[in-house]
Structures are given as structure tokens and as C-alpha cells.
Amino acid sequence: MPVVLTVYFLLPGLRARNTWLLLASLLFYAWGEVGFILLLLVSTLVNFELGKWVERCKAIPRRKKAVAVAVVVNVGFLAFFKYAGLVVASLNVPLKFLGLGPVPVPHIALPIGISFFTFHALSYIIDIYRRKWRAARDPRDVALYIFFFPQLVAGPILRWNAIAPQLEKRFFDRATFAEGVRRFVGGFAKK
């Protein structure tokens, strides 16, 4: 965190700082399992496009349909990684009884924080559906919202409408920064 903050304050402009935070967040995530980064980036791009689709839909029934697709995609993604092995193993019981033999149970590694990541993506879509904030214009903003490392594994799930304005404009104030450092050090000591 101190290294990330030091580089953050040395960079000029908000876009460079947001890009740095995204890179630091991806590095943090890759530390746990580098192989899933591409998969999660693809998921983020899918949610970026789904968010634009939800925003374009003016009629409520069409918006609901777009949100339903987003829920199916995101929950399907989560279910595949969490439950594919369980489903196949469960199906093997009746298949064995019927003499059809067992199907090999897939051993799918579970990406770190997949549930948190999925619910964060759904929060993005739902805020757009409810018109609480517009869809991101840049996929890097969606990626930073979903991957932001200080809250990635412990939460809470922050709403898109609370984070999006800060991705476009934020201010620095020493008192708030000092309070953040105090909280970070206190949390670190507790860990």
C-alpha cells in the first residue's frame, strides 16, 4: 500500500493515477493466481458491454431483459467455477445406477474472490439499470471498480454510483488522508 500510494502521488493527472491503481490491483490479484487474470478481464469487458446495453434500453421491459442476461452471464460464470464439479459428481450417481458409467469429474480451480468479483459486477449493472449512474465510457473504469485491491477480498461491495464520480474527479485533503493512514495502520496491526 505505501508503494502504491507513493507512485500514485508522483503521477500527474487522474487518468494516469487511475491506470496505476488498476495495474496495482491486477498485480495484487495476480499474486494469488496469475492464470485467471485474462479470464476476469474478459468478464469485465463483457460487463462493460452489458452495462452499455442496459443504459441504451429506454423501455423498462427491455432494460429488465438486459439485466436478466447480465445476471445469467455473471451467475453462470460463478456457478461454473463453484459448482461444475459438484453437478457432475451428483449426476454420476444416477448414471452409475443406470449402468451408463461415470463422467469424469472436472477439477476446476476456483479463482480467488470470484463471488466478490461477480457480485461487484452485478452491482455495476444494477446501478445502471436503476439509473443511479450512467454506464462507464471506458472499460478501464469498470475494471478498476471491480478489481480495486484495497477492498477486493474483504469488501464491502461499494456501489458503482459511489465510486464512478471519484473515477472522474476526486480531491485530496490531508486530514482525510491522515485518517486513512491511521485506519490502514490500525487494520494492519489487527491482522
C-alpha positions in Angstrom: 0.0 0.0 0.0 2.8 2.5 0.8 4.5 1.9 -2.6 1.2 2.2 -4.4 0.4 5.5 -2.7 3.9 6.9 -3.3 3.7 6.2 -7.1 0.1 7.4 -7.1 1.0 10.8 -5.8 4.0 11.1 -8.2 1.8 10.6 -11.2 0.3 13.6 -13.0 -3.4 13.6 -13.8 -6.3 11.5 -12.7 -6.2 9.1 -15.8 -2.6 8.2 -15.1 -3.4 7.7 -11.4 -6.5 5.5 -12.2 -4.4 3.4 -14.6 -1.8 3.0 -11.9 -4.4 1.8 -9.4 -5.8 -0.6 -11.9 -2.3 -2.1 -12.6 -1.6 -2.3 -8.9 -4.9 -4.0 -8.4 -4.3 -6.5 -11.2 -0.8 -7.3 -9.8 -2.4 -7.8 -6.4 -4.9 -10.2 -7.9 -2.3 -12.0 -10.0 -0.3 -12.6 -6.8 -2.9 -15.1 -5.9 -3.4 -16.7 -9.3 -2.0 -15.2 -12.4 -3.8 -17.6 -14.7 -7.2 -16.1 -14.0 -6.4 -12.5 -14.9 -7.2 -12.9 -18.5 -10.5 -14.7 -17.7 -11.5 -11.9 -15.3 -10.6 -9.2 -17.7 -12.7 -10.8 -20.3 -15.6 -10.9 -17.8 -15.0 -7.2 -17.1 -15.2 -6.4 -20.8 -18.4 -8.4 -21.0 -19.9 -6.5 -18.1 -18.7 -3.2 -19.7 -20.7 -4.0 -22.8 -23.7 -5.3 -20.8 -23.7 -2.0 -18.9 -23.9 0.0 -22.1 -26.7 -2.2 -23.3 -28.7 -1.7 -20.1 -28.2 2.0 -20.4 -29.3 2.2 -24.0 -32.6 0.4 -23.3 -35.2 3.1 -22.6 -38.2 0.9 -22.1 -38.3 -0.8 -18.7 -39.2 -4.3 -20.1 -36.1 -4.2 -22.4 -33.9 -2.9 -19.6 -35.2 -5.8 -17.4 -34.3 -8.3 -20.2 -30.8 -6.8 -20.5 -30.4 -7.1 -16.7 -31.6 -10.7 -16.8 -29.0 -11.5 -19.4 -26.3 -9.9 -17.2 -27.5 -11.9 -14.2 -27.5 -15.1 -16.1 -24.0 -14.4 -17.6 -22.5 -13.4 -14.2 -24.2 -16.1 -12.1 -23.4 -18.7 -14.8 -19.8 -17.7 -14.6 -19.8 -18.1 -10.8 -21.8 -21.3 -10.9 -19.4 -22.9 -13.4 -16.4 -22.3 -11.3 -18.0 -23.1 -8.0 -20.4 -25.9 -8.8 -19.4 -27.7 -12.1 -17.5 -30.5 -10.3 -20.4 -30.9 -7.8 -23.0 -31.1 -10.6 -21.0 -33.7 -12.5 -20.3 -35.8 -9.3 -24.0 -35.7 -8.4 -25.1 -36.8 -11.9 -22.7 -39.7 -11.7 -24.8 -41.3 -9.0 -27.9 -41.9 -11.2 -25.7 -42.6 -14.3 -23.8 -45.3 -12.4 -27.2 -46.8 -11.2 -28.4 -46.8 -14.8 -25.2 -48.5 -16.0 -24.1 -45.6 -18.1 -20.8 -45.2 -16.2 -19.3 -42.2 -14.5 -18.5 -39.0 -16.3 -15.0 -37.7 -15.4 -15.4 -35.0 -12.7 -13.7 -31.8 -13.7 -11.3 -30.3 -11.3 -11.7 -26.6 -11.9 -9.6 -24.3 -9.9 -11.6 -21.6 -8.1 -10.4 -18.0 -8.9 -9.7 -16.0 -5.7 -12.6 -13.7 -4.8 -14.8 -15.0 -7.6 -18.0 -14.4 -5.6 -17.0 -10.9 -4.6 -16.0 -10.1 -8.2 -19.3 -11.4 -9.5 -21.4 -9.5 -7.1 -19.4 -6.4 -7.8 -20.1 -6.8 -11.5 -23.8 -7.3 -10.8 -23.8 -4.1 -8.6 -22.4 -2.2 -11.6 -25.2 -3.5 -13.8 -28.0 -2.9 -11.2 -26.9 0.7 -10.6 -27.1 1.4 -14.3 -30.5 -0.3 -14.5 -31.8 1.8 -11.7 -30.4 4.9 -13.3 -28.3 5.7 -10.3 -25.3 6.4 -12.5 -24.5 6.1 -16.2 -22.5 3.2 -17.7 -18.7 3.7 -17.8 -17.4 5.1 -21.0 -14.0 3.4 -20.6 -13.6 -0.3 -19.8 -10.7 0.6 -17.5 -13.1 2.3 -15.2 -15.2 -0.8 -14.9 -12.1 -2.9 -14.3 -10.8 -0.5 -11.6 -14.2 -0.5 -9.9 -14.3 -4.3 -9.9 -10.6 -5.0 -9.2 -9.8 -2.2 -6.7 -7.4 -4.1 -4.5 -7.9 -2.5 -1.1 -11.4 -3.9 -0.9 -11.1 -6.9 -3.2 -11.0 -9.7 -0.8 -12.6 -8.2 2.3 -15.3 -5.9 1.0 -17.5 -4.2 1.3 -19.1 -4.2 -2.1 -19.2 -0.5 -2.9 -21.8 0.7 -5.3 -21.0 1.9 -8.8 -22.8 5.2 -8.1 -20.5 5.9 -5.2 -17.2 5.1 -7.0 -17.9 6.3 -10.5 -17.8 10.1 -9.6 -14.5 9.5 -7.9 -13.0 7.9 -11.0 -13.8 11.2 -12.9 -12.9 13.7 -10.3 -11.5 13.5 -6.7 -9.8 15.8 -4.3 -7.0 15.3 -1.8 -7.2 16.6 1.7 -4.6 16.0 4.3 -7.0 15.3 7.2 -8.8 12.7 5.3 -5.6 11.1 4.1 -4.2 11.1 7.7 -7.4 9.3 8.9 -7.0 6.8 6.1 -3.4 6.1 7.1 -4.5 5.7 10.7 -7.2 3.2 9.7 -4.7 1.3 7.5 -2.1 1.0 10.2 -4.8 0.0 12.8 -6.2 -2.6 10.4 -2.7 -3.9 9.6 -1.9 -4.2 13.3 -5.1 -6.1 13.9 -4.2 -8.5 11.1 
